[in-house]
Amino acid sequence: MRHVPHRLATALLLALPLAACNSSAKSDADAKTPAAAQAAPASQPAQTLTSAKGQIRVTQVARGLAHPWSLAFLPDGSMLVTERGGALRRVGTDGAVSAPISGVPKVFATGQGGLLDVVLAPDFATTQRIYLSYAEPGDNGTAGTAVAYGTLAGDALTDVKVIYRQEPKVDGPNHFGSRLVFDGKGHLFISQGERNKRAMSQELDKLQGKLVRLNLDGSVPQDNPFVGKAGARPEIWSYGHRNMQGMALDPRTGTLWQSEHGPRGGDEINLPQAGKNYGWPVITHGINYSGQPIPEAEGKAKDGMEQPFHVWEKSPGVSGMAFYTGRPESPWNDSVFLGSLAERNLIRLTLQGDTVLGEERLLNEIGERVRDVRVGPDGNVYVVTDEEDGKLLRIEPPKAP
């Protein structure tokens, strides 16, 4: 009998990597066989939840989405939703989910890789162009973050052109980023990860761990900070980043905000400026998942490296980001929302100018990983949950007292 616990522990240890392998295999299988279209549900379940500013109403617009990653609003009120496995779908206001839109580039649907962000071009009304970020497969099992645009024509994406490829492509399933943001001045910002190759974040001849700034056609703006500098990629705007999975432009000021995962501790918000070094992995507020220090880390601060604008010593696993501004009648006016993967909720930061006055957590009762958050044209907040049975939820803000 003394050997039974040992045999049980051994079995459990063997089962853990097997479960992980099964999970990865299922992700790949899902990418190859995406679900068919779903008709509009008979009803959209709703529940009333509490918040610091009053009651909110949360409605399930759609479900059955396979690890949805991002959403974008179309002019007719419907939404484009990416699924990490590689499907791009249209979700109607009635909750109907389309079959996958054809023409989407092939993705590396392994681990954290797959189809990631989707945004409408600034001139979508005339061009019908959309931009996608995704993990692009390379040779010998390598991959890297890429960006393409194409024309949305009904149930197809046509005239697809890849305008950015992270170089060099490397092995591994993690840390692709990625969010896309237009600055309103003819530029596209692309956030990405360092592909879990920590040192690359500090190497300016490589694109891992860099925030990139391009013109809308993929060319390099001549006022980028590293244009013409030997040994540096001209696409780079800022560097020393770990894994940037949230990014948004503050409508009040035009300032770019960006959130990124720390390791174990040290999730950050940064306001990235041209040519600045944000420190990873040399400075960090986190440690390795093993509990050991980051090998390259020298502390939480170092000359020549920027401090985070906002930091969480315990990581909520921050994801998508959206500003809620220009609505003075709303108790949520001047807020920024961030999805939380580890805490399985939605974070709301209260702002006064650029100062964070406080935080609250929403959707704790639902308990799902929030991957993206967007503010709709109707003034409601929309989130997608990163689950096998992922949901698209609409949140109606609290009413003014």
C-alpha positions as CSV (number, residue, x, y, z in Angstrom):
1,M,0.0,0.0,0.0
2,R,2.9,2.3,0.6
3,H,3.6,2.4,-3.1
4,V,0.1,3.4,-4.2
5,P,0.6,7.2,-3.6
6,H,3.8,7.0,-5.6
7,R,2.1,5.2,-8.5
8,L,-0.7,7.7,-8.4
9,A,1.7,10.7,-8.4
10,T,3.6,9.1,-11.3
11,A,0.4,8.6,-13.3
12,L,-0.7,12.2,-12.6
13,L,2.7,13.5,-13.8
14,L,2.5,11.5,-16.9
15,A,-1.1,12.6,-17.6
16,L,-0.2,16.4,-17.4
17,P,2.0,16.5,-20.6
18,L,-0.4,14.1,-22.3
19,A,-3.3,16.5,-21.5
20,A,-1.3,19.4,-22.8
21,C,-0.6,17.5,-26.0
22,N,-4.2,16.6,-26.4
23,S,-5.2,20.2,-25.9
24,S,-2.7,21.3,-28.6
25,A,-3.9,18.6,-31.0
26,K,-7.5,19.7,-30.5
27,S,-6.6,23.3,-31.3
28,D,-5.0,22.2,-34.5
29,A,-8.0,20.0,-35.4
30,D,-10.3,22.9,-34.7
31,A,-8.3,25.1,-37.1
32,K,-8.7,22.5,-39.9
33,T,-12.4,21.9,-39.4
34,P,-14.1,25.2,-38.3
35,A,-17.7,25.0,-37.3
36,A,-20.5,25.7,-39.8
37,A,-22.7,28.8,-39.7
38,Q,-25.1,29.1,-36.8
39,A,-28.6,30.5,-37.1
40,A,-29.8,33.3,-34.8
41,P,-30.7,32.0,-31.4
42,A,-34.3,32.0,-30.3
43,S,-33.4,34.4,-27.5
44,Q,-30.3,36.2,-26.2
45,P,-30.0,35.4,-22.4
46,A,-29.4,38.5,-20.2
47,Q,-28.5,39.0,-16.6
48,T,-28.2,42.0,-14.3
49,L,-24.9,42.3,-12.4
50,T,-23.6,44.9,-10.0
51,S,-20.8,47.4,-10.5
52,A,-19.3,50.2,-8.5
53,K,-21.4,52.7,-10.4
54,G,-24.7,50.8,-10.4
55,Q,-26.3,47.9,-12.1
56,I,-25.2,46.7,-15.5
57,R,-27.0,44.4,-18.0
58,V,-25.0,41.7,-19.7
59,T,-26.5,40.1,-22.8
60,Q,-25.2,37.0,-24.6
61,V,-25.3,38.0,-28.2
62,A,-23.7,34.8,-29.6
63,R,-21.9,31.7,-28.4
64,G,-20.2,28.7,-29.9
65,L,-17.2,30.7,-31.1
66,A,-14.0,28.7,-31.0
67,H,-11.5,30.8,-28.9
68,P,-12.5,34.2,-30.4
69,W,-9.7,36.7,-30.3
70,S,-11.0,40.0,-31.6
71,L,-14.0,41.8,-32.9
72,A,-14.7,44.8,-35.2
73,F,-17.9,46.7,-35.9
74,L,-19.3,46.9,-39.4
75,P,-21.4,49.9,-40.5
76,D,-24.6,47.8,-40.6
77,G,-24.3,46.9,-36.9
78,S,-22.9,43.4,-37.5
79,M,-19.4,42.4,-36.2
80,L,-16.4,40.6,-37.6
81,V,-15.0,38.1,-35.1
82,T,-11.7,36.3,-35.4
83,E,-11.3,32.7,-34.1
84,R,-7.8,31.8,-33.1
85,G,-8.0,28.6,-35.2
86,G,-8.1,30.7,-38.4
87,A,-11.7,31.5,-39.1
88,L,-13.1,35.0,-39.6
89,R,-16.8,35.2,-39.1
90,R,-19.6,37.8,-39.3
91,V,-21.9,37.9,-36.3
92,G,-25.3,39.6,-36.8
93,T,-27.0,41.8,-34.2
94,D,-29.4,38.9,-33.9
95,G,-26.6,36.6,-32.9
96,A,-26.4,34.6,-36.2
97,V,-22.9,33.5,-36.9
98,S,-21.7,33.1,-40.5
99,A,-19.7,30.4,-42.0
100,P,-16.0,31.2,-42.2
101,I,-15.2,34.0,-44.6
102,S,-13.0,32.7,-47.4
103,G,-9.6,34.1,-48.4
104,V,-8.1,34.5,-44.9
105,P,-4.4,33.8,-44.9
106,K,-3.2,30.5,-43.5
107,V,-2.3,30.7,-39.9
108,F,0.0,28.9,-37.4
109,A,-2.7,27.7,-35.1
110,T,-0.6,26.2,-32.3
111,G,-0.4,27.3,-28.7
112,Q,-1.0,31.1,-28.6
113,G,-0.7,31.4,-32.3
114,G,-3.5,31.7,-34.9
115,L,-5.7,34.4,-36.3
116,L,-5.5,37.4,-34.0
117,D,-6.7,41.0,-34.5
118,V,-9.1,42.4,-37.0
119,V,-9.7,46.2,-37.7
120,L,-11.5,48.1,-40.4
121,A,-9.3,50.4,-42.5
122,P,-9.9,54.2,-41.9
123,D,-11.4,54.4,-45.4
124,F,-13.4,51.2,-45.1
125,A,-16.6,53.0,-46.3
126,T,-15.0,53.4,-49.8
127,T,-12.5,50.6,-49.9
128,Q,-14.1,47.8,-47.9
129,R,-10.6,47.0,-46.7
130,I,-9.9,45.2,-43.4
131,Y,-6.6,44.4,-41.7
132,L,-5.7,41.2,-40.0
133,S,-2.8,40.2,-37.7
134,Y,-2.0,36.6,-37.3
135,A,0.7,34.0,-36.6
136,E,2.2,33.1,-40.0
137,P,3.8,29.7,-40.4
138,G,7.4,29.5,-41.7
139,D,9.9,26.8,-42.6
140,N,10.7,23.9,-40.3
141,G,7.9,24.6,-37.8
142,T,8.9,28.3,-37.3
143,A,6.4,31.1,-37.1
144,G,6.1,34.9,-36.7
145,T,3.5,37.6,-36.4
146,A,2.3,39.0,-39.7
147,V,-0.2,41.5,-41.0
148,A,-2.3,41.5,-44.1
149,Y,-5.1,43.5,-45.6
150,G,-7.8,42.5,-48.1
151,T,-11.2,43.6,-49.4
152,L,-14.3,42.3,-47.7
153,A,-16.7,41.3,-50.4
154,G,-19.7,39.5,-48.9
155,D,-18.5,36.1,-47.6
156,A,-15.0,36.4,-49.1
157,L,-11.8,38.3,-48.5
158,T,-10.2,39.2,-51.8
159,D,-7.1,41.0,-53.0
160,V,-5.2,39.9,-49.9
161,K,-1.7,41.4,-49.5
162,V,0.7,40.7,-46.7
163,I,2.3,44.0,-45.6
164,Y,4.3,43.0,-42.6
165,R,6.3,39.9,-41.5
166,Q,8.1,39.6,-38.2
167,E,11.7,38.6,-39.0
168,P,13.4,36.3,-38.3
169,K,10.8,33.6,-37.9
170,V,11.6,31.4,-34.9
171,D,10.3,28.2,-33.3
172,G,7.9,28.0,-30.3
173,P,4.1,28.4,-29.8
174,N,4.0,31.5,-27.6
175,H,4.1,35.4,-27.5
176,F,2.8,36.6,-30.9
177,G,0.9,39.6,-29.6
178,S,-0.9,41.2,-31.5
179,R,-3.1,44.3,-31.9
180,L,-3.5,46.8,-34.7
181,V,-4.2,50.5,-34.2
182,F,-4.4,53.4,-36.7
183,D,-3.2,56.8,-35.4
184,G,-5.4,59.0,-37.5
185,K,-2.3,60.4,-39.3
186,G,-1.8,57.7,-41.9
187,H,0.1,55.2,-39.8
188,L,-0.6,51.7,-38.5
189,F,0.9,50.5,-35.2
190,I,1.5,46.7,-34.8
191,S,2.0,45.3,-31.4
192,Q,3.6,41.9,-31.1
193,G,5.5,39.6,-28.7
194,E,9.1,38.5,-28.4
195,R,8.1,34.9,-29.1
196,N,9.4,33.9,-25.7
197,K,13.0,34.7,-26.9
198,R,13.7,37.2,-24.2
199,A,17.0,38.6,-25.4
200,M,15.5,39.5,-28.8
201,S,13.5,42.3,-27.2
202,Q,16.7,44.3,-26.9
203,E,18.2,43.4,-30.3
204,L,17.3,46.2,-32.8
205,D,18.2,44.1,-35.8
206,K,15.3,41.7,-35.0
207,L,11.6,42.4,-34.8
208,Q,10.6,40.3,-31.8
209,G,9.5,42.3,-28.8
210,K,9.1,45.5,-30.8
211,L,6.2,47.9,-31.4
212,V,6.2,48.6,-35.2
213,R,4.9,51.7,-37.0
214,L,4.1,51.5,-40.8
215,N,2.3,53.5,-43.4
216,L,-1.1,52.0,-44.3
217,D,0.4,50.3,-47.4
218,G,3.1,48.6,-45.3
219,S,5.9,51.0,-46.2
220,V,8.2,52.5,-43.6
221,P,7.5,56.1,-42.5
222,Q,10.7,58.1,-43.0
223,D,10.3,59.8,-39.5
224,N,10.4,56.4,-37.7
225,P,13.1,56.7,-35.0
226,F,15.5,54.0,-36.4
227,V,15.4,54.9,-40.1
228,G,18.9,55.1,-41.5
229,K,20.6,53.7,-38.3
230,A,23.0,50.8,-38.9
231,G,22.0,47.5,-37.2
232,A,18.4,48.6,-36.6
233,R,15.2,47.7,-38.3
234,P,13.5,50.8,-39.6
235,E,10.0,49.5,-38.8
236,I,10.6,49.8,-35.1
237,W,8.9,52.5,-33.0
238,S,9.8,51.2,-29.5
239,Y,11.4,48.1,-28.1
240,G,12.0,46.1,-24.9
241,H,8.5,44.7,-24.9
242,R,7.4,41.2,-23.8
243,N,4.0,40.3,-25.2
244,M,1.7,43.1,-26.2
245,Q,-1.9,41.9,-26.4
246,G,-3.8,45.2,-25.9
247,M,-3.5,48.5,-27.6
248,A,-5.8,51.5,-28.1
249,L,-5.6,55.2,-29.0
250,D,-6.9,57.6,-26.4
251,P,-9.6,59.6,-28.3
252,R,-9.2,62.6,-26.0
253,T,-5.5,63.1,-26.7
254,G,-4.4,60.8,-29.6
255,T,-2.0,59.2,-27.2
256,L,-1.2,55.5,-27.9
257,W,-1.7,53.2,-24.9
258,Q,-0.4,49.6,-24.9
259,S,-0.7,46.7,-22.4
260,E,1.5,43.7,-22.1
261,H,1.8,40.5,-20.2
262,G,4.6,40.3,-17.6
263,P,5.9,36.9,-16.6
264,R,4.7,35.9,-13.2
265,G,3.8,39.4,-12.0
266,G,4.5,42.7,-13.7
267,D,1.7,43.1,-16.3
268,E,2.1,46.7,-17.6
269,I,0.5,49.6,-19.4
270,N,2.9,51.7,-21.4
271,L,2.5,54.9,-23.4
272,P,5.1,54.0,-26.0
273,Q,7.2,56.8,-27.4
274,A,9.5,56.9,-30.4
275,G,12.8,55.1,-29.9
276,K,12.3,54.4,-26.2
277,N,13.4,51.1,-24.5
278,Y,10.8,49.6,-22.2
279,G,13.2,47.3,-20.5
280,W,12.2,43.7,-21.0
281,P,13.9,41.5,-19.9
282,V,16.5,43.7,-18.2
283,I,14.0,45.4,-15.9
284,T,10.7,43.8,-14.8
285,H,8.4,43.6,-11.9
286,G,7.9,39.9,-12.4
287,I,9.7,36.6,-12.0
288,N,9.7,33.3,-14.0
289,Y,6.6,31.0,-13.7
290,S,9.0,28.6,-11.9
291,G,9.3,31.1,-9.1
292,Q,12.9,31.9,-10.0
293,P,14.2,35.3,-11.1
294,I,14.3,36.2,-14.8
295,P,18.0,35.3,-15.7
296,E,18.6,38.6,-17.6
297,A,16.8,40.8,-15.0
298,E,18.9,43.5,-13.2
299,G,16.0,44.9,-11.1
300,K,12.9,47.0,-11.6
301,A,14.7,50.1,-13.0
302,K,17.8,51.0,-15.0
303,D,19.0,54.2,-16.6
304,G,17.9,54.5,-20.2
305,M,14.9,52.3,-19.8
306,E,11.3,53.4,-19.3
307,Q,9.2,52.7,-16.3
308,P,5.7,51.4,-17.0
309,F,2.9,53.9,-16.9
310,H,0.8,51.4,-14.8
311,V,1.9,48.1,-13.4
312,W,0.2,45.1,-11.7
313,E,2.5,43.3,-9.3
314,K,0.2,40.3,-9.5
315,S,-0.6,39.6,-13.2
316,P,-4.3,39.7,-14.2
317,G,-3.2,38.5,-17.7
318,V,-4.2,41.7,-19.5
319,S,-5.6,41.4,-23.1
320,G,-7.6,43.7,-25.3
321,M,-8.1,47.4,-24.4
322,A,-10.7,50.0,-25.2
323,F,-11.4,53.6,-24.1
324,Y,-14.8,54.8,-23.0
325,T,-14.8,58.6,-23.4
326,G,-16.9,61.4,-24.8
327,R,-20.0,60.4,-22.9
328,P,-20.3,62.8,-20.0
329,E,-23.7,61.5,-19.1
330,S,-22.4,58.1,-18.4
331,P,-21.0,57.0,-15.0
332,W,-18.3,55.1,-17.0
333,N,-17.1,58.2,-18.9
334,D,-13.3,58.6,-19.0
335,S,-12.6,54.9,-18.4
336,V,-10.3,52.4,-20.1
337,F,-11.3,48.7,-20.2
338,L,-8.9,45.8,-20.3
339,G,-9.7,42.1,-20.7
340,S,-8.3,39.8,-18.0
341,L,-7.4,36.2,-18.9
342,A,-5.9,35.0,-15.6
343,E,-8.5,36.6,-13.3
344,R,-11.4,35.8,-15.8
345,N,-13.0,39.2,-15.7
346,L,-13.1,42.7,-17.2
347,I,-10.9,45.5,-15.7
348,R,-12.2,49.1,-15.6
349,L,-9.7,51.8,-14.9
350,T,-11.1,55.2,-13.9
351,L,-9.2,58.1,-15.4
352,Q,-8.6,61.7,-14.7
353,G,-6.7,62.9,-17.7
354,D,-3.8,60.4,-17.9
355,T,-4.0,59.6,-14.2
356,V,-5.4,56.2,-13.1
357,L,-7.7,57.0,-10.1
358,G,-8.9,53.5,-9.4
359,E,-9.7,50.0,-10.6
360,E,-12.7,47.7,-10.5
361,R,-13.4,44.2,-11.8
362,L,-16.5,43.4,-13.7
363,L,-18.0,40.1,-15.0
364,N,-16.6,38.0,-12.1
365,E,-19.9,36.2,-12.0
366,I,-19.4,34.9,-15.5
367,G,-15.9,33.6,-14.8
368,E,-14.6,33.4,-18.4
369,R,-11.3,34.5,-19.9
370,V,-12.0,37.9,-21.5
371,R,-9.8,38.2,-24.7
372,D,-11.0,41.4,-26.3
373,V,-13.1,44.4,-25.4
374,R,-14.5,47.1,-27.7
375,V,-16.9,50.0,-27.3
376,G,-19.7,49.8,-29.8
377,P,-21.3,52.6,-31.8
378,D,-24.4,52.2,-29.6
379,G,-22.4,53.2,-26.5
380,N,-22.4,49.6,-25.1
381,V,-19.3,47.6,-24.2
382,Y,-18.7,44.3,-26.1
383,V,-16.4,41.5,-25.1
384,V,-15.4,38.1,-26.4
385,T,-14.4,35.2,-24.1
386,D,-11.5,33.0,-25.0
387,E,-13.1,29.6,-24.5
388,E,-13.9,26.5,-26.6
389,D,-17.5,27.7,-26.4
390,G,-16.6,31.4,-26.6
391,K,-19.2,34.0,-26.2
392,L,-19.8,37.5,-27.5
393,L,-21.3,39.6,-24.7
394,R,-22.9,43.1,-24.7
395,I,-22.6,45.1,-21.5
396,E,-25.0,48.0,-21.0
397,P,-23.3,50.6,-18.7
398,P,-25.0,51.7,-15.5
399,K,-27.4,54.6,-15.7
400,A,-26.7,58.0,-14.3
401,P,-28.1,58.5,-10.8
